Amino acid sequence: MDRVTTHLLADHIRDGYPGYTPSRIDAAVTTYLVLLSVIGALGAVAWLGTARAVKAGRRLARPAALVLFVCAATVGLTGLLTTDTSGETGLPPALGWAGMAPSMAALLAVAFL
């Protein structure tokens, strides 16, 4: 995805690790994209399950939604704030903030429960 759009992630890795070869940068981008995709898919499944539980009137749905929000916010903040060995954040700030967007939506969902 990064290769056909902005190259934001590849440029960030290249800036942080100028000695990396193009193939190593591609491998790092692929690793990041797979990791972010898996986290996103797990989050979507968890929230769909929680929505079904709320609709069904399950007693533990609200506490589960709160736990999911805390987990999502923790994962989002980790992506936004964690620095790697280059001294820069692991993700470019734009991607880190984009990773926080689902947590803000989750905060609204939990508040409306």
Secondary structure, DSSP 8 states (H G I E B T S, - for coil): -GGGTT-HHHHHHHHH-TT--HHHHHHHHHHHHHHHHHHHHHHHHHHHHHHHHHHHT-TTHHHHHHHHHHHHHHHHHHHHH-B-TTSSBSS-HHHHHHHHHHHHHHHHHHHH-
